[in-house]
């Protein structure tokens, strides 16, 4: 690759290569973080993790209420959960990444909190963020007691339209001719209507 970059005189490719090298040190931390996240995704998909988490939640969910008040008991349960889950994940990661440091990883996780989305990060926040943990427990209780909100009832499906006409099924016997006085094609302004 270096011969190609330097040998044919392609200056743009060489500059891109130099920029990539210069950025690689800052990307090293990102690649390391991403690799750890990949391992954690594997860990939380395993039956051992699910059993551990579900057993803990089953044991403690009835204590949590969906109120603004935070009982002292919540803090004790949160600390137990943090120790249990963090220890399990740390043991699993250390077996897979010998130089792994949970403290450093948690710092990186909190530093990137606003940029990260997805179930994996929600789970990780539950052992570093009390509010996320409480929400997890309250949601688990609502699910167990059948009081959670099913958003599926609020979804509305509408047919896809092209150029202000509904796409008709191929077996339909409706006429494909435009109505009298109208054009068979419509421009974008007709399809969008007035604002």
C-alpha positions, 0 to 999 in steps of 0.5 A, a space after each residue: 500500500 505504501 508503494 502505491 501511495 508514494 510510487 505513483 505520486 497521488 498526492 491526495 491519497 498520500 495526504 489522506 493516509 497521513 491524516 489517518 495516521 495523525 488521527 489514529 492516536 485519538 481513534 485508538 481510545 475509540 477503537 478500544 472503547 468500541 471493542 469493549 462494548 462489543 464484548 459487553 454486547 456478547 456478555 449481556 446476550 448470554 444466559 448467565 447474565 440474563 439469569 443473574 439480572 432477572 433473579 436480582 430484579 425478581 427479588 427486589 422489584 416490589 420495593 420500587 414505586 413509580 413516585 418522586 420519592 426515593 426511599 433509603 432502601 432503594 440506595 441499598 438495592 442499587 449498591 447491591 445491583 451495582 456490585 453484582 452486575 459490575 463484578 459479573 461483567 468485569 470478570 467476563 471482560 477480564 477473561 476476554 481482555 486481560 488488561 481491562 480496567 472497569 474504573 477507566 471504562 466507566 469514566 469513558 462511558 460517562 464521558 460519552 453518555 450524551 452521544 451513545 444510544 441503544 439498549 447496551 448503554 441503557 443497561 450499562 447506565 443502570 449500574 452507574 446511574 441511580 435514576 436509570 436503575 430506578 427506572 429499570 426497576 419501576 418498568 420491571 414492576 409495571 411489566 410484572 404487574 401488567 400496568 405498563 403502557 402498550 404503545 402499540 395501540 397508538 400506532 397508525 398505519 397509513 398507505 403510501 402515496 405517490 404523487 397524491 394518488 394511492 398505489 392501487 393493488 395490482 388485482 384492483 379493477 379501478 380505472 387507471 385513467 386520470 379524471 377528466 380535466 386532470 393530467 396523468 402526471 402531477 408535479 411535486 408541488 401537487 403531491 405536497 399540497 399547501 403548507 
